[in-house]
Amino acid sequence: MQTPKFWQHKGIIAHLLWPLSWLYQMATRRVMHKKLAAIKCLPVPVIVVGNINVGGTGKTPVTIALIAALQKKGYCVGLISRGYGRTSEGCIVADATSSPKVLGDEPYLIREKTGVAVAVCADRHQAGIALLNAAPDIDVIISDDGLQHYALARDFEIAVIGEQGVGNGYVMPAGPLREPVSRLASVSAIVSKVPCDDLTPYIDRCYDLKQTLGLPYPLHQPTITTNWCNLTHASAVAGIAHPDNFFRALKAQGVHITPYPFDDHHAFCEQDFAKIRDPIVMTEKDAVKCTHILKDRAVFVVPLETTLPDALITNITHCIQKKVDAISLKERRLNV
């Protein structure tokens, strides 16, 4: 779905829904304690990338940038995810036949962009075990959207805060949050695209997130880019939580757009584009679901280029090494 606009303000609708938010918090807190009582560990370092918002924070580009940074440092990285929106069931380890329907659009995109081994399952620990059995050379696992999956132990947590910040600060349904803002006190790092007063108490773990639109490329020719001056007018398609963010970014590039917003994780079909004129521009997340239905259309894909601070990567690599050293020490003691 697209996020309600009242989630950004403490208006009358938000106040009326606040009692339901309180009940939601009580219910989720009980679930959290139950999961913490049965927490499971994986034999390699686990880094969680997630958010306290319902969605639309730019988490997937952050995950892609993090994987690329760790690969550059020589790590063999694997990814586990629930695979939101997938039509498959159970635990799936990605292979050459996997599609966005099988993995979910976000894990599929991450695999396409980085080449990492991917496993999807509602049980992240089960996904991790399956992934390590399929790819035993993996030495660090990224848990995509796993901040609230307390049943899996983690070594480093990254919370991503997007353009909308924390909205009105309320937990859903009165606001956009899965957990209270105070949850940020326990994460390892917060990456934020814009300044936010609500983050002031956690400034010691905040990092600036730099995200800009990359050059668009044809849907079926990803190695060829085109300049923005060649896209003066376009139909802008976005099936994301905050489509207006994408539309504003396109306008900032000088593109005169006709906007076509769809629900987040929308399963596109050919009929969706029957009345949409070429050229079409869309996000990479949407594009992976459209390659088979837009073969003869003028479609351009717009990547979101993400840069993570060197200090954050350094902290993460130190954490990984600390976990590796602890595992090695434990193994040596067992062999004595």
C-alpha positions in Angstrom: 0.0 0.0 0.0 0.9 3.7 -0.2 1.4 5.2 3.2 -1.4 7.4 4.5 -0.6 11.1 4.5 -1.9 11.6 8.1 1.0 9.5 9.3 3.2 12.6 8.8 1.2 14.8 11.2 -0.2 14.5 14.7 -3.7 15.4 13.6 -7.2 14.3 14.6 -7.1 11.0 12.7 -3.8 10.0 14.3 -5.1 10.9 17.8 -8.3 8.9 17.3 -6.2 5.9 16.3 -3.7 6.1 19.1 -5.5 3.7 21.4 -5.2 1.0 18.7 -1.5 1.9 18.4 -1.2 1.2 22.2 -2.8 -2.2 21.8 -0.6 -3.0 18.8 2.5 -2.1 20.9 1.4 -4.4 23.7 0.8 -7.3 21.3 4.1 -6.9 19.5 6.0 -6.6 22.8 4.6 -9.9 23.9 5.7 -11.5 20.6 9.1 -9.9 20.9 9.7 -11.4 24.4 8.5 -14.8 23.2 11.0 -14.7 20.3 13.9 -13.5 22.5 13.3 -16.5 24.8 13.9 -18.8 21.8 16.7 -16.9 20.1 18.9 -18.8 17.7 22.5 -18.1 16.5 24.2 -18.7 13.1 27.8 -19.7 13.0 28.9 -16.6 11.0 28.5 -12.9 11.8 25.0 -11.5 11.1 24.3 -7.9 10.1 20.7 -6.7 10.2 19.5 -4.0 7.9 16.0 -2.8 8.7 13.8 0.1 9.8 11.3 1.0 12.5 9.0 2.4 9.8 6.5 0.4 7.9 8.4 0.9 4.7 9.8 3.2 2.1 13.0 4.2 3.8 15.5 3.3 1.1 16.6 0.1 2.9 17.2 -2.0 -0.2 19.7 0.4 -1.8 21.5 0.6 1.6 21.7 -3.2 1.6 23.1 -3.3 -1.9 25.7 -0.6 -1.0 26.7 -2.4 2.1 27.1 -5.7 0.3 29.2 -4.0 -2.4 31.4 -2.4 0.3 32.0 -5.7 2.1 32.7 -7.5 -1.1 35.3 -4.9 -1.9 37.0 -5.8 1.4 37.1 -9.4 0.4 34.2 -10.8 2.3 31.9 -13.5 0.9 28.5 -12.2 1.7 25.1 -14.0 1.8 21.6 -12.6 2.1 18.6 -13.8 4.0 15.1 -12.3 3.8 11.5 -13.1 4.4 10.9 -12.4 0.7 7.9 -10.1 1.2 5.3 -10.4 -1.6 6.6 -13.7 -3.0 4.2 -16.4 -4.2 6.4 -19.3 -3.1 6.2 -21.0 0.2 8.7 -22.5 2.7 12.5 -22.0 2.5 13.9 -21.2 -0.9 17.6 -20.9 -1.9 17.9 -18.8 -5.1 19.2 -20.4 -8.2 19.3 -19.6 -11.9 15.6 -20.2 -12.3 14.5 -17.9 -9.5 12.2 -15.0 -10.3 10.8 -12.0 -8.4 7.7 -14.0 -7.8 9.7 -16.8 -6.1 12.1 -14.6 -4.1 10.2 -11.4 -3.7 11.1 -8.2 -5.6 13.6 -6.9 -3.1 15.7 -10.0 -2.6 15.7 -10.6 -6.3 16.9 -7.1 -7.1 19.7 -7.4 -4.4 20.8 -10.7 -6.0 20.7 -9.2 -9.5 22.8 -6.2 -8.4 25.4 -7.9 -6.2 25.5 -11.6 -7.3 25.3 -12.8 -3.7 23.7 -16.1 -2.6 20.1 -15.6 -1.3 17.7 -17.6 0.8 14.2 -16.5 1.7 12.1 -17.9 4.5 9.8 -16.6 7.2 12.2 -18.2 9.7 15.4 -16.2 9.2 17.5 -18.8 11.1 16.2 -21.6 8.9 17.1 -19.4 5.9 20.6 -18.8 7.2 21.2 -22.6 7.7 19.9 -23.4 4.3 22.1 -20.6 2.8 25.3 -21.9 4.5 24.6 -25.4 3.5 24.2 -24.3 -0.2 27.2 -21.8 0.0 29.6 -22.9 2.8 32.2 -20.2 1.8 29.9 -17.4 3.1 31.6 -15.6 6.0 29.0 -12.9 6.7 25.2 -12.8 6.3 23.1 -9.8 5.8 19.5 -10.1 7.1 17.3 -7.9 5.0 14.4 -6.2 6.8 15.2 -8.3 9.9 15.2 -5.6 12.6 12.0 -7.0 14.2 12.9 -10.7 13.7 14.1 -11.1 17.3 14.3 -14.9 17.0 17.6 -14.5 15.1 20.7 -13.3 17.0 22.6 -10.5 15.3 26.0 -8.9 15.7 25.2 -5.5 14.2 22.0 -3.6 13.6 21.5 -0.9 11.0 18.2 1.2 11.1 17.5 3.1 7.9 15.6 6.4 8.2 14.1 7.7 5.0 13.0 11.0 3.6 9.8 11.0 5.7 11.8 10.6 8.9 9.7 9.0 11.7 6.5 10.8 10.6 4.3 11.8 13.5 6.3 9.5 15.8 3.3 7.1 16.4 3.3 3.4 16.1 0.8 2.1 13.5 -2.1 2.4 12.8 -1.9 6.0 14.1 1.6 6.5 12.6 4.2 4.9 10.3 6.2 3.1 12.9 6.5 -0.7 13.6 8.2 0.1 16.9 8.6 3.2 19.0 11.4 5.7 18.3 13.1 4.5 21.5 14.0 1.3 19.7 16.8 3.3 18.1 18.6 3.4 21.4 19.5 -0.3 21.0 20.6 -0.4 17.3 24.3 -0.3 16.4 23.9 2.4 13.7 21.3 4.7 12.2 21.7 5.9 8.6 19.5 8.8 7.8 18.9 10.7 4.5 17.6 13.9 6.1 18.1 15.7 9.5 15.5 14.7 12.1 15.0 16.2 15.6 13.7 12.8 16.8 17.2 11.3 16.2 19.0 13.9 18.4 19.2 11.5 21.4 20.9 8.9 19.2 23.4 11.2 17.5 26.3 9.1 18.6 25.3 6.3 16.2 23.9 8.4 13.3 25.5 8.4 9.9 24.5 10.5 6.9 23.0 8.6 4.0 23.7 10.0 0.5 21.3 8.8 -2.2 21.0 10.3 -5.7 19.4 9.2 -8.9 21.8 7.5 -11.3 21.6 7.8 -15.0 18.6 6.0 -16.5 19.2 2.9 -18.7 16.9 0.9 -21.1 15.0 -1.9 -19.4 16.6 -4.6 -21.5 20.0 -2.9 -21.9 21.3 -2.2 -18.4 24.9 -1.5 -19.5 23.8 1.5 -21.7 22.9 4.7 -19.9 21.3 7.9 -21.3 21.6 11.5 -20.2 18.6 13.2 -18.5 18.4 15.7 -21.3 17.1 12.9 -23.5 14.1 12.4 -21.2 12.4 15.7 -21.2 8.9 14.1 -20.9 8.0 10.7 -19.5 5.4 8.6 -17.8 6.7 7.9 -14.3 5.7 4.6 -12.8 6.3 3.8 -9.1 5.1 0.9 -7.1 6.8 1.9 -3.8 5.7 3.1 -0.4 6.4 6.8 -1.1 6.1 7.3 -4.9 6.1 11.1 -4.5 9.7 10.9 -3.5 10.6 9.3 -6.9 8.4 11.8 -8.8 10.0 14.8 -7.0 13.5 13.4 -7.8 12.6 13.1 -11.5 11.3 16.7 -11.6 14.5 17.9 -10.0 16.3 16.3 -13.0 14.2 18.5 -15.3 11.9 15.7 -16.5 8.2 16.7 -17.1 6.4 13.7 -15.8 2.9 12.2 -15.9 2.9 10.3 -12.6 1.4 6.8 -12.2 1.6 5.7 -8.5 0.9 2.0 -7.6 0.9 0.3 -4.2 4.2 -0.8 -2.7 5.3 -4.2 -4.0 2.6 -4.1 -6.8 2.6 -7.2 -9.0 2.6 -5.5 -12.4 0.8 -7.0 -15.4 0.6 -5.9 -19.0 -2.8 -4.3 -18.5 -1.3 -1.8 -16.0 0.5 -0.2 -18.9 -2.2 -0.3 -21.5 -3.0 3.5 -21.2 0.5 4.6 -20.2 2.4 6.4 -22.9 6.1 5.9 -23.8 8.7 6.7 -22.7 8.2 5.2 -19.3 10.6 5.6 -16.3 10.5 3.4 -13.3 12.5 2.3 -10.2 14.8 -0.7 -10.3 12.6 -2.4 -7.8 9.6 -2.2 -10.1 11.7 -2.9 -13.2 12.6 -6.5 -12.2 8.9 -7.4 -12.3 8.4 -5.9 -15.7 11.1 -7.3 -18.0 8.7 -10.0 -19.3 5.7 -7.7 -19.9 7.4 -4.6 -21.4 9.5 -6.2 -24.2 8.5 -3.8 -26.9 8.1 -0.5 -25.0 10.4 2.4 -24.5 11.2 1.9 -20.8 14.0 3.4 -18.8 15.1 2.3 -15.4 16.4 4.7 -12.8 18.9 3.4 -10.2 19.2 5.0 -6.8 22.9 5.4 -6.1 23.8 5.0 -2.4 27.0 6.0 -0.6 27.7 4.8 2.9 30.2 6.6 5.1 33.6 5.0 5.5 33.3 5.2 9.3 30.2 3.0 9.2 31.9 0.3 7.0 34.9 0.4 9.4 32.7 -0.2 12.4 31.0 -3.1 10.7 34.2 -4.8 9.6 35.6 -4.4 13.2 32.4 -6.1 14.4 32.7 -8.9 11.9 36.3 -9.5 12.8 35.5 -9.5 16.5 32.9 -12.2 15.9 35.2 -14.3 13.7 37.9 -14.1 16.4 35.5 -15.2 19.1 34.4 -18.2 17.0 38.0 -19.2 16.3 38.8 -18.9 20.0 35.8 -21.1 20.9 36.9 -23.7 18.3 40.4 -23.8 19.6 39.2 -24.3 23.2 37.0 -27.2 22.0 39.9 -28.8 20.3 42.2 -28.7 23.4 
